[in-house]
Amino acid sequence: MRCEGAEEGFHVYALEWTENHIRTYVDGKEQLYFPNDKTGNDDTWPFNKAFYPILNIAWGGDWGGYKGVDETALPVTMEIDYVRVWQKKKE
């Protein structure tokens, strides 16, 4: 899904990760919903293992540069105001 205006200004990106689903948001608008299929198959739900946040400034053309890279995008800067992580207490 394309996120219009992602290149201009600051935005709030969020990830909600539970044992039942993963949801992503940009500025409060849901972008992706991925449900746990509850099969116990690591190929379809590998999200019950340790993961770590990676902030990436990857750039390029379509398909990861397969169709060429847009050199006019350079130079580029990624500014991060803050990163917050919350963990819900198990009941």
PDB file of N, CA, C and O in Angstrom:
ATOM      1  N   MET A   1       0.848  -1.172   0.000  1.00  0.00           N
ATOM      2  CA  MET A   1       0.000   0.000   0.000  1.00  0.00           C
ATOM      3  C   MET A   1       0.893   1.235   0.000  1.00  0.00           C
ATOM      4  O   MET A   1       1.848   1.314   0.773  1.00  0.00           O
ATOM      5  N   ARG A   2       0.594   2.167  -0.839  1.00  0.00           N
ATOM      6  CA  ARG A   2       1.368   3.401  -0.926  1.00  0.00           C
ATOM      7  C   ARG A   2       0.902   4.362   0.164  1.00  0.00           C
ATOM      8  O   ARG A   2      -0.293   4.482   0.432  1.00  0.00           O
ATOM      9  N   CYS A   3       1.844   5.031   0.777  1.00  0.00           N
ATOM     10  CA  CYS A   3       1.552   6.004   1.821  1.00  0.00           C
ATOM     11  C   CYS A   3       1.841   7.397   1.273  1.00  0.00           C
ATOM     12  O   CYS A   3       2.984   7.855   1.293  1.00  0.00           O
ATOM     13  N   GLU A   4       0.808   8.062   0.789  1.00  0.00           N
ATOM     14  CA  GLU A   4       0.975   9.393   0.206  1.00  0.00           C
ATOM     15  C   GLU A   4       1.587  10.353   1.218  1.00  0.00           C
ATOM     16  O   GLU A   4       1.191  10.367   2.384  1.00  0.00           O
ATOM     17  N   GLY A   5       2.551  11.155   0.777  1.00  0.00           N
ATOM     18  CA  GLY A   5       3.160  12.169   1.620  1.00  0.00           C
ATOM     19  C   GLY A   5       4.201  11.636   2.595  1.00  0.00           C
ATOM     20  O   GLY A   5       4.635  12.362   3.488  1.00  0.00           O
ATOM     21  N   ALA A   6       4.608  10.377   2.438  1.00  0.00           N
ATOM     22  CA  ALA A   6       5.573   9.785   3.372  1.00  0.00           C
ATOM     23  C   ALA A   6       6.916  10.511   3.348  1.00  0.00           C
ATOM     24  O   ALA A   6       7.655  10.486   4.332  1.00  0.00           O
ATOM     25  N   GLU A   7       7.233  11.153   2.230  1.00  0.00           N
ATOM     26  CA  GLU A   7       8.525  11.813   2.099  1.00  0.00           C
ATOM     27  C   GLU A   7       8.565  13.219   2.686  1.00  0.00           C
ATOM     28  O   GLU A   7       9.647  13.770   2.890  1.00  0.00           O
ATOM     29  N   GLU A   8       7.418  13.798   2.956  1.00  0.00           N
ATOM     30  CA  GLU A   8       7.374  15.167   3.468  1.00  0.00           C
ATOM     31  C   GLU A   8       6.958  15.175   4.931  1.00  0.00           C
ATOM     32  O   GLU A   8       6.008  14.494   5.317  1.00  0.00           O
ATOM     33  N   GLY A   9       7.664  15.937   5.735  1.00  0.00           N
ATOM     34  CA  GLY A   9       7.261  16.138   7.117  1.00  0.00           C
ATOM     35  C   GLY A   9       7.428  14.911   7.992  1.00  0.00           C
ATOM     36  O   GLY A   9       7.899  13.863   7.551  1.00  0.00           O
ATOM     37  N   PHE A  10       7.029  15.070   9.242  1.00  0.00           N
ATOM     38  CA  PHE A  10       7.096  13.981  10.213  1.00  0.00           C
ATOM     39  C   PHE A  10       5.775  13.220  10.229  1.00  0.00           C
ATOM     40  O   PHE A  10       4.707  13.796  10.019  1.00  0.00           O
ATOM     41  N   HIS A  11       5.865  11.933  10.478  1.00  0.00           N
ATOM     42  CA  HIS A  11       4.689  11.083  10.551  1.00  0.00           C
ATOM     43  C   HIS A  11       4.839  10.152  11.744  1.00  0.00           C
ATOM     44  O   HIS A  11       5.948   9.910  12.220  1.00  0.00           O
ATOM     45  N   VAL A  12       3.721   9.637  12.220  1.00  0.00           N
ATOM     46  CA  VAL A  12       3.731   8.684  13.326  1.00  0.00           C
ATOM     47  C   VAL A  12       3.468   7.296  12.747  1.00  0.00           C
ATOM     48  O   VAL A  12       2.397   7.023  12.204  1.00  0.00           O
ATOM     49  N   TYR A  13       4.458   6.439  12.876  1.00  0.00           N
ATOM     50  CA  TYR A  13       4.353   5.059  12.416  1.00  0.00           C
ATOM     51  C   TYR A  13       4.142   4.184  13.643  1.00  0.00           C
ATOM     52  O   TYR A  13       4.799   4.374  14.666  1.00  0.00           O
ATOM     53  N   ALA A  14       3.232   3.231  13.543  1.00  0.00           N
ATOM     54  CA  ALA A  14       2.932   2.377  14.694  1.00  0.00           C
ATOM     55  C   ALA A  14       2.796   0.928  14.240  1.00  0.00           C
ATOM     56  O   ALA A  14       2.374   0.637  13.120  1.00  0.00           O
ATOM     57  N   LEU A  15       3.167   0.038  15.145  1.00  0.00           N
ATOM     58  CA  LEU A  15       3.009  -1.395  14.924  1.00  0.00           C
ATOM     59  C   LEU A  15       2.382  -1.980  16.171  1.00  0.00           C
ATOM     60  O   LEU A  15       2.908  -1.824  17.273  1.00  0.00           O
ATOM     61  N   GLU A  16       1.271  -2.646  15.999  1.00  0.00           N
ATOM     62  CA  GLU A  16       0.590  -3.338  17.097  1.00  0.00           C
ATOM     63  C   GLU A  16       0.791  -4.833  16.859  1.00  0.00           C
ATOM     64  O   GLU A  16       0.311  -5.391  15.873  1.00  0.00           O
ATOM     65  N   TRP A  17       1.507  -5.463  17.781  1.00  0.00           N
ATOM     66  CA  TRP A  17       1.889  -6.860  17.606  1.00  0.00           C
ATOM     67  C   TRP A  17       1.349  -7.650  18.782  1.00  0.00           C
ATOM     68  O   TRP A  17       1.822  -7.492  19.907  1.00  0.00           O
ATOM     69  N   THR A  18       0.369  -8.492  18.534  1.00  0.00           N
ATOM     70  CA  THR A  18      -0.214  -9.324  19.580  1.00  0.00           C
ATOM     71  C   THR A  18      -0.056 -10.794  19.177  1.00  0.00           C
ATOM     72  O   THR A  18       0.427 -11.095  18.086  1.00  0.00           O
ATOM     73  N   GLU A  19      -0.458 -11.682  20.045  1.00  0.00           N
ATOM     74  CA  GLU A  19      -0.386 -13.100  19.696  1.00  0.00           C
ATOM     75  C   GLU A  19      -1.408 -13.467  18.625  1.00  0.00           C
ATOM     76  O   GLU A  19      -1.320 -14.542  18.033  1.00  0.00           O
ATOM     77  N   ASN A  20      -2.379 -12.583  18.368  1.00  0.00           N
ATOM     78  CA  ASN A  20      -3.437 -12.860  17.398  1.00  0.00           C
ATOM     79  C   ASN A  20      -3.283 -12.164  16.052  1.00  0.00           C
ATOM     80  O   ASN A  20      -3.836 -12.624  15.053  1.00  0.00           O
ATOM     81  N   HIS A  21      -2.541 -11.062  16.013  1.00  0.00           N
ATOM     82  CA  HIS A  21      -2.424 -10.307  14.768  1.00  0.00           C
ATOM     83  C   HIS A  21      -1.279  -9.300  14.836  1.00  0.00           C
ATOM     84  O   HIS A  21      -0.725  -9.019  15.899  1.00  0.00           O
ATOM     85  N   ILE A  22      -0.949  -8.770  13.662  1.00  0.00           N
ATOM     86  CA  ILE A  22      -0.053  -7.626  13.537  1.00  0.00           C
ATOM     87  C   ILE A  22      -0.810  -6.578  12.724  1.00  0.00           C
ATOM     88  O   ILE A  22      -1.377  -6.880  11.674  1.00  0.00           O
ATOM     89  N   ARG A  23      -0.809  -5.350  13.224  1.00  0.00           N
ATOM     90  CA  ARG A  23      -1.402  -4.219  12.496  1.00  0.00           C
ATOM     91  C   ARG A  23      -0.357  -3.124  12.412  1.00  0.00           C
ATOM     92  O   ARG A  23       0.386  -2.883  13.365  1.00  0.00           O
ATOM     93  N   THR A  24      -0.305  -2.459  11.260  1.00  0.00           N
ATOM     94  CA  THR A  24       0.575  -1.300  11.128  1.00  0.00           C
ATOM     95  C   THR A  24      -0.274  -0.081  10.791  1.00  0.00           C
ATOM     96  O   THR A  24      -1.321  -0.185  10.153  1.00  0.00           O
ATOM     97  N   TYR A  25       0.207   1.080  11.239  1.00  0.00           N
ATOM     98  CA  TYR A  25      -0.499   2.338  11.058  1.00  0.00           C
ATOM     99  C   TYR A  25       0.481   3.439  10.638  1.00  0.00           C
ATOM    100  O   TYR A  25       1.657   3.408  11.000  1.00  0.00           O
ATOM    101  N   VAL A  26      -0.015   4.396   9.883  1.00  0.00           N
ATOM    102  CA  VAL A  26       0.702   5.637   9.611  1.00  0.00           C
ATOM    103  C   VAL A  26      -0.255   6.762   9.937  1.00  0.00           C
ATOM    104  O   VAL A  26      -1.341   6.854   9.365  1.00  0.00           O
ATOM    105  N   ASP A  27       0.151   7.618  10.859  1.00  0.00           N
ATOM    106  CA  ASP A  27      -0.679   8.743  11.303  1.00  0.00           C
ATOM    107  C   ASP A  27      -2.085   8.290  11.711  1.00  0.00           C
ATOM    108  O   ASP A  27      -3.077   8.956  11.415  1.00  0.00           O
ATOM    109  N   GLY A  28      -2.149   7.137  12.401  1.00  0.00           N
ATOM    110  CA  GLY A  28      -3.407   6.626  12.919  1.00  0.00           C
ATOM    111  C   GLY A  28      -4.253   5.866  11.914  1.00  0.00           C
ATOM    112  O   GLY A  28      -5.295   5.324  12.283  1.00  0.00           O
ATOM    113  N   LYS A  29      -3.837   5.808  10.648  1.00  0.00           N
ATOM    114  CA  LYS A  29      -4.604   5.108   9.620  1.00  0.00           C
ATOM    115  C   LYS A  29      -4.002   3.715   9.416  1.00  0.00           C
ATOM    116  O   LYS A  29      -2.811   3.577   9.133  1.00  0.00           O
ATOM    117  N   GLU A  30      -4.840   2.690   9.562  1.00  0.00           N
ATOM    118  CA  GLU A  30      -4.356   1.321   9.407  1.00  0.00           C
ATOM    119  C   GLU A  30      -3.863   1.088   7.980  1.00  0.00           C
ATOM    120  O   GLU A  30      -4.542   1.424   7.010  1.00  0.00           O
ATOM    121  N   GLN A  31      -2.662   0.503   7.872  1.00  0.00           N
ATOM    122  CA  GLN A  31      -2.072   0.217   6.573  1.00  0.00           C
ATOM    123  C   GLN A  31      -2.061  -1.277   6.265  1.00  0.00           C
ATOM    124  O   GLN A  31      -2.178  -1.677   5.107  1.00  0.00           O
ATOM    125  N   LEU A  32      -1.921  -2.100   7.305  1.00  0.00           N
ATOM    126  CA  LEU A  32      -1.782  -3.535   7.100  1.00  0.00           C
ATOM    127  C   LEU A  32      -2.372  -4.281   8.285  1.00  0.00           C
ATOM    128  O   LEU A  32      -2.189  -3.881   9.434  1.00  0.00           O
ATOM    129  N   TYR A  33      -3.070  -5.350   8.005  1.00  0.00           N
ATOM    130  CA  TYR A  33      -3.566  -6.266   9.043  1.00  0.00           C
ATOM    131  C   TYR A  33      -3.156  -7.667   8.636  1.00  0.00           C
ATOM    132  O   TYR A  33      -3.467  -8.112   7.531  1.00  0.00           O
ATOM    133  N   PHE A  34      -2.455  -8.372   9.528  1.00  0.00           N
ATOM    134  CA  PHE A  34      -1.993  -9.729   9.247  1.00  0.00           C
ATOM    135  C   PHE A  34      -2.379 -10.612  10.417  1.00  0.00           C
ATOM    136  O   PHE A  34      -1.782 -10.513  11.489  1.00  0.00           O
ATOM    137  N   PRO A  35      -3.385 -11.487  10.228  1.00  0.00           N
ATOM    138  CA  PRO A  35      -3.848 -12.322  11.342  1.00  0.00           C
ATOM    139  C   PRO A  35      -2.983 -13.562  11.535  1.00  0.00           C
ATOM    140  O   PRO A  35      -2.392 -14.077  10.586  1.00  0.00           O
ATOM    141  N   ASN A  36      -2.919 -14.029  12.772  1.00  0.00           N
ATOM    142  CA  ASN A  36      -2.268 -15.293  13.095  1.00  0.00           C
ATOM    143  C   ASN A  36      -3.218 -16.409  12.665  1.00  0.00           C
ATOM    144  O   ASN A  36      -4.375 -16.437  13.084  1.00  0.00           O
ATOM    145  N   ASP A  37      -2.736 -17.319  11.838  1.00  0.00           N
ATOM    146  CA  ASP A  37      -3.598 -18.403  11.370  1.00  0.00           C
ATOM    147  C   ASP A  37      -3.724 -19.537  12.393  1.00  0.00           C
ATOM    148  O   ASP A  37      -4.456 -20.502  12.174  1.00  0.00           O
ATOM    149  N   LYS A  38      -3.003 -19.408  13.511  1.00  0.00           N
ATOM    150  CA  LYS A  38      -3.100 -20.350  14.636  1.00  0.00           C
ATOM    151  C   LYS A  38      -2.766 -21.800  14.256  1.00  0.00           C
ATOM    152  O   LYS A  38      -3.237 -22.732  14.909  1.00  0.00           O
ATOM    153  N   THR A  39      -1.960 -21.995  13.209  1.00  0.00           N
ATOM    154  CA  THR A  39      -1.576 -23.349  12.811  1.00  0.00           C
ATOM    155  C   THR A  39      -0.293 -23.806  13.498  1.00  0.00           C
ATOM    156  O   THR A  39       0.028 -24.995  13.487  1.00  0.00           O
ATOM    157  N   GLY A  40       0.446 -22.860  14.102  1.00  0.00           N
ATOM    158  CA  GLY A  40       1.725 -23.201  14.720  1.00  0.00           C
ATOM    159  C   GLY A  40       2.840 -23.364  13.693  1.00  0.00           C
ATOM    160  O   GLY A  40       3.920 -23.853  14.026  1.00  0.00           O
ATOM    161  N   ASN A  41       2.592 -22.963  12.455  1.00  0.00           N
ATOM    162  CA  ASN A  41       3.556 -23.083  11.373  1.00  0.00           C
ATOM    163  C   ASN A  41       4.426 -21.823  11.326  1.00  0.00           C
ATOM    164  O   ASN A  41       3.913 -20.724  11.114  1.00  0.00           O
ATOM    165  N   ASP A  42       5.731 -21.977  11.522  1.00  0.00           N
ATOM    166  CA  ASP A  42       6.647 -20.832  11.497  1.00  0.00           C
ATOM    167  C   ASP A  42       6.696 -20.152  10.131  1.00  0.00           C
ATOM    168  O   ASP A  42       7.068 -18.982  10.043  1.00  0.00           O
ATOM    169  N   ASP A  43       6.329 -20.863   9.065  1.00  0.00           N
ATOM    170  CA  ASP A  43       6.335 -20.254   7.731  1.00  0.00           C
ATOM    171  C   ASP A  43       5.178 -19.279   7.548  1.00  0.00           C
ATOM    172  O   ASP A  43       5.276 -18.352   6.744  1.00  0.00           O
ATOM    173  N   THR A  44       4.082 -19.473   8.284  1.00  0.00           N
ATOM    174  CA  THR A  44       2.934 -18.572   8.142  1.00  0.00           C
ATOM    175  C   THR A  44       2.780 -17.614   9.314  1.00  0.00           C
ATOM    176  O   THR A  44       2.097 -16.598   9.185  1.00  0.00           O
ATOM    177  N   TRP A  45       3.397 -17.912  10.457  1.00  0.00           N
ATOM    178  CA  TRP A  45       3.359 -17.017  11.613  1.00  0.00           C
ATOM    179  C   TRP A  45       4.668 -17.158  12.397  1.00  0.00           C
ATOM    180  O   TRP A  45       4.713 -17.858  13.409  1.00  0.00           O
ATOM    181  N   PRO A  46       5.732 -16.493  11.931  1.00  0.00           N
ATOM    182  CA  PRO A  46       7.025 -16.592  12.622  1.00  0.00           C
ATOM    183  C   PRO A  46       7.167 -15.575  13.754  1.00  0.00           C
ATOM    184  O   PRO A  46       8.255 -15.424  14.310  1.00  0.00           O
ATOM    185  N   PHE A  47       6.085 -14.877  14.103  1.00  0.00           N
ATOM    186  CA  PHE A  47       6.157 -13.729  15.003  1.00  0.00           C
ATOM    187  C   PHE A  47       6.044 -14.077  16.476  1.00  0.00           C
ATOM    188  O   PHE A  47       5.747 -13.205  17.293  1.00  0.00           O
ATOM    189  N   ASN A  48       6.275 -15.331  16.831  1.00  0.00           N
ATOM    190  CA  ASN A  48       6.290 -15.708  18.237  1.00  0.00           C
ATOM    191  C   ASN A  48       7.724 -15.906  18.731  1.00  0.00           C
ATOM    192  O   ASN A  48       7.958 -16.581  19.734  1.00  0.00           O
ATOM    193  N   LYS A  49       8.668 -15.316  18.024  1.00  0.00           N
ATOM    194  CA  LYS A  49      10.087 -15.365  18.379  1.00  0.00           C
ATOM    195  C   LYS A  49      10.575 -13.943  18.643  1.00  0.00           C
ATOM    196  O   LYS A  49       9.863 -12.975  18.379  1.00  0.00           O
ATOM    197  N   ALA A  50      11.776 -13.828  19.159  1.00  0.00           N
ATOM    198  CA  ALA A  50      12.347 -12.502  19.433  1.00  0.00           C
ATOM    199  C   ALA A  50      12.608 -11.749  18.124  1.00  0.00           C
ATOM    200  O   ALA A  50      13.182 -12.296  17.183  1.00  0.00           O
ATOM    201  N   PHE A  51      12.181 -10.503  18.086  1.00  0.00           N
ATOM    202  CA  PHE A  51      12.447  -9.609  16.960  1.00  0.00           C
ATOM    203  C   PHE A  51      12.986  -8.306  17.529  1.00  0.00           C
ATOM    204  O   PHE A  51      12.775  -8.001  18.703  1.00  0.00           O
ATOM    205  N   TYR A  52      13.681  -7.539  16.701  1.00  0.00           N
ATOM    206  CA  TYR A  52      14.270  -6.282  17.139  1.00  0.00           C
ATOM    207  C   TYR A  52      13.958  -5.202  16.115  1.00  0.00           C
ATOM    208  O   TYR A  52      13.962  -5.473  14.914  1.00  0.00           O
ATOM    209  N   PRO A  53      13.682  -3.967  16.575  1.00  0.00           N
ATOM    210  CA  PRO A  53      13.384  -2.887  15.628  1.00  0.00           C
ATOM    211  C   PRO A  53      14.619  -2.514  14.817  1.00  0.00           C
ATOM    212  O   PRO A  53      15.724  -2.414  15.350  1.00  0.00           O
ATOM    213  N   ILE A  54      14.413  -2.314  13.532  1.00  0.00           N
ATOM    214  CA  ILE A  54      15.456  -1.833  12.635  1.00  0.00           C
ATOM    215  C   ILE A  54      14.883  -0.626  11.909  1.00  0.00           C
ATOM    216  O   ILE A  54      13.839  -0.729  11.265  1.00  0.00           O
ATOM    217  N   LEU A  55      15.543   0.501  12.005  1.00  0.00           N
ATOM    218  CA  LEU A  55      15.107   1.711  11.309  1.00  0.00           C
ATOM    219  C   LEU A  55      15.942   1.807  10.036  1.00  0.00           C
ATOM    220  O   LEU A  55      17.163   1.952  10.094  1.00  0.00           O
ATOM    221  N   ASN A  56      15.281   1.725   8.899  1.00  0.00           N
ATOM    222  CA  ASN A  56      15.952   1.553   7.627  1.00  0.00           C
ATOM    223  C   ASN A  56      15.694   2.735   6.703  1.00  0.00           C
ATOM    224  O   ASN A  56      14.565   3.216   6.609  1.00  0.00           O
ATOM    225  N   ILE A  57      16.718   3.201   6.030  1.00  0.00           N
ATOM    226  CA  ILE A  57      16.576   4.281   5.063  1.00  0.00           C
ATOM    227  C   ILE A  57      16.817   3.748   3.650  1.00  0.00           C
ATOM    228  O   ILE A  57      17.437   4.415   2.822  1.00  0.00           O
ATOM    229  N   ALA A  58      16.328   2.556   3.389  1.00  0.00           N
ATOM    230  CA  ALA A  58      16.483   1.951   2.067  1.00  0.00           C
ATOM    231  C   ALA A  58      15.831   2.837   1.011  1.00  0.00           C
ATOM    232  O   ALA A  58      14.793   3.448   1.266  1.00  0.00           O
ATOM    233  N   TRP A  59      16.427   2.908  -0.153  1.00  0.00           N
ATOM    234  CA  TRP A  59      15.859   3.696  -1.240  1.00  0.00           C
ATOM    235  C   TRP A  59      16.189   2.999  -2.548  1.00  0.00           C
ATOM    236  O   TRP A  59      17.069   2.140  -2.612  1.00  0.00           O
ATOM    237  N   GLY A  60      15.483   3.377  -3.560  1.00  0.00           N
ATOM    238  CA  GLY A  60      15.753   2.799  -4.874  1.00  0.00           C
ATOM    239  C   GLY A  60      14.536   2.885  -5.748  1.00  0.00           C
ATOM    240  O   GLY A  60      13.592   3.621  -5.461  1.00  0.00           O
ATOM    241  N   GLY A  61      14.569   2.125  -6.820  1.00  0.00           N
ATOM    242  CA  GLY A  61      13.455   2.098  -7.752  1.00  0.00           C
ATOM    243  C   GLY A  61      12.459   1.031  -7.350  1.00  0.00           C
ATOM    244  O   GLY A  61      12.433   0.568  -6.210  1.00  0.00           O
ATOM    245  N   ASP A  62      11.651   0.660  -8.307  1.00  0.00           N
ATOM    246  CA  ASP A  62      10.675  -0.410  -8.075  1.00  0.00           C
ATOM    247  C   ASP A  62      11.403  -1.734  -7.861  1.00  0.00           C
ATOM    248  O   ASP A  62      12.488  -1.936  -8.406  1.00  0.00           O
ATOM    249  N   TRP A  63      10.834  -2.613  -7.094  1.00  0.00           N
ATOM    250  CA  TRP A  63      11.346  -3.967  -6.883  1.00  0.00           C
ATOM    251  C   TRP A  63      12.772  -3.972  -6.361  1.00  0.00           C
ATOM    252  O   TRP A  63      13.605  -4.748  -6.831  1.00  0.00           O
ATOM    253  N   GLY A  64      13.060  -3.107  -5.388  1.00  0.00           N
ATOM    254  CA  GLY A  64      14.370  -3.128  -4.751  1.00  0.00           C
ATOM    255  C   GLY A  64      15.511  -2.799  -5.679  1.00  0.00           C
ATOM    256  O   GLY A  64      16.616  -3.311  -5.500  1.00  0.00           O
ATOM    257  N   GLY A  65      15.273  -1.958  -6.665  1.00  0.00           N
ATOM    258  CA  GLY A  65      16.331  -1.577  -7.594  1.00  0.00           C
ATOM    259  C   GLY A  65      16.398  -2.449  -8.834  1.00  0.00           C
ATOM    260  O   GLY A  65      17.193  -2.178  -9.733  1.00  0.00           O
ATOM    261  N   TYR A  66      15.583  -3.486  -8.901  1.00  0.00           N
ATOM    262  CA  TYR A  66      15.581  -4.398 -10.056  1.00  0.00           C
ATOM    263  C   TYR A  66      15.357  -3.643 -11.359  1.00  0.00           C
ATOM    264  O   TYR A  66      15.941  -3.983 -12.388  1.00  0.00           O
ATOM    265  N   LYS A  67      14.509  -2.617 -11.314  1.00  0.00           N
ATOM    266  CA  LYS A  67      14.211  -1.831 -12.513  1.00  0.00           C
ATOM    267  C   LYS A  67      14.999  -0.530 -12.531  1.00  0.00           C
ATOM    268  O   LYS A  67      14.626   0.411 -13.231  1.00  0.00           O
ATOM    269  N   GLY A  68      16.074  -0.468 -11.774  1.00  0.00           N
ATOM    270  CA  GLY A  68      16.899   0.734 -11.742  1.00  0.00           C
ATOM    271  C   GLY A  68      16.705   1.514 -10.460  1.00  0.00           C
ATOM    272  O   GLY A  68      15.748   1.291  -9.719  1.00  0.00           O
ATOM    273  N   VAL A  69      17.612   2.421 -10.210  1.00  0.00           N
ATOM    274  CA  VAL A  69      17.602   3.234  -8.999  1.00  0.00           C
ATOM    275  C   VAL A  69      17.461   4.693  -9.401  1.00  0.00           C
ATOM    276  O   VAL A  69      18.103   5.149 -10.347  1.00  0.00           O
ATOM    277  N   ASP A  70      16.620   5.419  -8.682  1.00  0.00           N
ATOM    278  CA  ASP A  70      16.394   6.832  -8.959  1.00  0.00           C
ATOM    279  C   ASP A  70      17.463   7.660  -8.261  1.00  0.00           C
ATOM    280  O   ASP A  70      17.306   8.008  -7.090  1.00  0.00           O
ATOM    281  N   GLU A  71      18.538   7.978  -8.955  1.00  0.00           N
ATOM    282  CA  GLU A  71      19.651   8.748  -8.388  1.00  0.00           C
ATOM    283  C   GLU A  71      19.237  10.165  -7.998  1.00  0.00           C
ATOM    284  O   GLU A  71      19.916  10.798  -7.190  1.00  0.00           O
ATOM    285  N   THR A  72      18.126  10.679  -8.560  1.00  0.00           N
ATOM    286  CA  THR A  72      17.691  12.031  -8.219  1.00  0.00           C
ATOM    287  C   THR A  72      17.185  12.111  -6.784  1.00  0.00           C
ATOM    288  O   THR A  72      16.971  13.207  -6.266  1.00  0.00           O
ATOM    289  N   ALA A  73      16.992  10.968  -6.139  1.00  0.00           N
ATOM    290  CA  ALA A  73      16.532  10.954  -4.744  1.00  0.00           C
ATOM    291  C   ALA A  73      17.650  11.326  -3.776  1.00  0.00           C
ATOM    292  O   ALA A  73      17.388  11.594  -2.603  1.00  0.00           O
ATOM    293  N   LEU A  74      18.858  11.346  -4.240  1.00  0.00           N
ATOM    294  CA  LEU A  74      20.008  11.647  -3.368  1.00  0.00           C
ATOM    295  C   LEU A  74      20.322  13.125  -3.363  1.00  0.00           C
ATOM    296  O   LEU A  74      20.030  13.801  -4.350  1.00  0.00           O
ATOM    297  N   PRO A  75      20.895  13.656  -2.319  1.00  0.00           N
ATOM    298  CA  PRO A  75      21.105  12.997  -1.035  1.00  0.00           C
ATOM    299  C   PRO A  75      19.794  12.897  -0.265  1.00  0.00           C
ATOM    300  O   PRO A  75      18.851  13.642  -0.529  1.00  0.00           O
ATOM    301  N   VAL A  76      19.745  11.991   0.672  1.00  0.00           N
ATOM    302  CA  VAL A  76      18.530  11.764   1.444  1.00  0.00           C
ATOM    303  C   VAL A  76      18.887  11.676   2.930  1.00  0.00           C
ATOM    304  O   VAL A  76      19.971  11.222   3.294  1.00  0.00           O
ATOM    305  N   THR A  77      17.966  12.115   3.773  1.00  0.00           N
ATOM    306  CA  THR A  77      18.172  12.093   5.221  1.00  0.00           C
ATOM    307  C   THR A  77      16.916  11.533   5.879  1.00  0.00           C
ATOM    308  O   THR A  77      15.798  11.838   5.464  1.00  0.00           O
ATOM    309  N   MET A  78      17.107  10.722   6.896  1.00  0.00           N
ATOM    310  CA  MET A  78      15.977  10.249   7.682  1.00  0.00           C
ATOM    311  C   MET A  78      16.133  10.835   9.082  1.00  0.00           C
ATOM    312  O   MET A  78      17.125  10.577   9.763  1.00  0.00           O
ATOM    313  N   GLU A  79      15.166  11.610   9.499  1.00  0.00           N
ATOM    314  CA  GLU A  79      15.185  12.190  10.837  1.00  0.00           C
ATOM    315  C   GLU A  79      14.169  11.478  11.703  1.00  0.00           C
ATOM    316  O   GLU A  79      13.018  11.303  11.302  1.00  0.00           O
ATOM    317  N   ILE A  80      14.588  11.065  12.889  1.00  0.00           N
ATOM    318  CA  ILE A  80      13.707  10.360  13.820  1.00  0.00           C
ATOM    319  C   ILE A  80      13.607  11.184  15.087  1.00  0.00           C
ATOM    320  O   ILE A  80      14.614  11.474  15.733  1.00  0.00           O
ATOM    321  N   ASP A  81      12.394  11.557  15.439  1.00  0.00           N
ATOM    322  CA  ASP A  81      12.170  12.356  16.634  1.00  0.00           C
ATOM    323  C   ASP A  81      12.231  11.477  17.884  1.00  0.00           C
ATOM    324  O   ASP A  81      12.863  11.847  18.873  1.00  0.00           O
ATOM    325  N   TYR A  82      11.577  10.319  17.840  1.00  0.00           N
ATOM    326  CA  TYR A  82      11.596   9.417  18.990  1.00  0.00           C
ATOM    327  C   TYR A  82      11.132   8.031  18.565  1.00  0.00           C
ATOM    328  O   TYR A  82      10.490   7.864  17.528  1.00  0.00           O
ATOM    329  N   VAL A  83      11.467   7.050  19.379  1.00  0.00           N
ATOM    330  CA  VAL A  83      10.986   5.677  19.227  1.00  0.00           C
ATOM    331  C   VAL A  83      10.484   5.240  20.591  1.00  0.00           C
ATOM    332  O   VAL A  83      11.196   5.363  21.588  1.00  0.00           O
ATOM    333  N   ARG A  84       9.277   4.738  20.636  1.00  0.00           N
ATOM    334  CA  ARG A  84       8.708   4.248  21.897  1.00  0.00           C
ATOM    335  C   ARG A  84       8.298   2.790  21.718  1.00  0.00           C
ATOM    336  O   ARG A  84       7.800   2.394  20.664  1.00  0.00           O
ATOM    337  N   VAL A  85       8.512   2.017  22.748  1.00  0.00           N
ATOM    338  CA  VAL A  85       8.106   0.620  22.741  1.00  0.00           C
ATOM    339  C   VAL A  85       7.341   0.355  24.029  1.00  0.00           C
ATOM    340  O   VAL A  85       7.818   0.669  25.120  1.00  0.00           O
ATOM    341  N   TRP A  86       6.157  -0.222  23.898  1.00  0.00           N
ATOM    342  CA  TRP A  86       5.356  -0.604  25.058  1.00  0.00           C
ATOM    343  C   TRP A  86       5.160  -2.104  25.032  1.00  0.00           C
ATOM    344  O   TRP A  86       5.086  -2.724  23.971  1.00  0.00           O
ATOM    345  N   GLN A  87       5.079  -2.671  26.219  1.00  0.00           N
ATOM    346  CA  GLN A  87       4.753  -4.083  26.336  1.00  0.00           C
ATOM    347  C   GLN A  87       3.612  -4.203  27.327  1.00  0.00           C
ATOM    348  O   GLN A  87       3.674  -3.683  28.441  1.00  0.00           O
ATOM    349  N   LYS A  88       2.570  -4.900  26.898  1.00  0.00           N
ATOM    350  CA  LYS A  88       1.421  -5.128  27.761  1.00  0.00           C
ATOM    351  C   LYS A  88       1.769  -6.184  28.797  1.00  0.00           C
ATOM    352  O   LYS A  88       2.405  -7.189  28.481  1.00  0.00           O
ATOM    353  N   LYS A  89       1.356  -5.954  30.019  1.00  0.00           N
ATOM    354  CA  LYS A  89       1.567  -6.961  31.048  1.00  0.00           C
ATOM    355  C   LYS A  89       0.651  -8.139  30.808  1.00  0.00           C
ATOM    356  O   LYS A  89      -0.521  -7.966  30.473  1.00  0.00           O
ATOM    357  N   LYS A  90       1.182  -9.336  30.978  1.00  0.00           N
ATOM    358  CA  LYS A  90       0.351 -10.532  30.847  1.00  0.00           C
ATOM    359  C   LYS A  90      -0.589 -10.605  32.034  1.00  0.00           C
ATOM    360  O   LYS A  90      -0.200 -10.349  33.173  1.00  0.00           O
ATOM    361  N   GLU A  91      -1.816 -10.955  31.751  1.00  0.00           N
ATOM    362  CA  GLU A  91      -2.821 -11.033  32.826  1.00  0.00           C
ATOM    363  C   GLU A  91      -2.889 -12.410  33.410  1.00  0.00           C
ATOM    364  O   GLU A  91      -3.679 -12.655  34.322  1.00  0.00           O
TER     365      GLU A  91
END
